[in-house]
Amino acid sequence: MASRADDHAGSGFHVRETANYAKKMSTHIAYALVVYTLLLIFEVSPQMVSKDMSILPYFVLVALVAAVIVPCRNLERRWQAIEAGGSEDRGRQFTREVVLLWLAAIGLPTLLMAIFWIIP
């Protein structure tokens, strides 16, 4: 027995998928947090090396990661609310916010590295 998908597979009929922006934003946030954390570890932590075996740089790294979790969660909740509200023309807003998210995920650790490099 053929399914509906099989009936329309060769007919050129395409079902337009609705963009689930909340799910896409959640995925972007998860990957951005991973990239942000890795950049902190590999860019910032070498700049924070102290002469003695201090644990302070590790606490600073944990605090920097914790500081961005709340804004990221708020962004995720905001997109869940937007998705539930069903407002139109979300594509441009989504693209802008994804670009800002990635600029922050890459830019903040790079900026911190530069600050730690300049100020010994």
Long-range contacts (C-beta under 8 A, 24 or more apart in sequence): 19-90, 19-91, 19-94, 20-83, 21-79, 21-82, 21-83, 21-90, 21-94, 22-76, 22-79, 22-80, 22-82, 22-83, 24-94, 25-75, 25-76, 25-79, 25-94, 25-97, 25-98, 26-76, 26-79, 28-98, 28-101, 28-102, 29-72, 29-75, 29-76, 29-101, 32-72, 32-101, 32-102, 32-104, 32-105, 33-65, 33-68, 33-69, 33-72, 33-105, 35-105, 35-106, 36-65, 36-68, 36-104, 36-105, 36-106, 36-108, 36-109, 37-65, 39-105, 39-106, 39-109, 39-110, 40-64, 40-65, 40-109, 40-112, 43-109, 43-110, 43-112, 43-113, 44-109, 44-112, 44-113, 44-116, 47-113, 47-116, 47-117, 48-116, 64-112, 68-104, 68-108, 72-101, 75-101
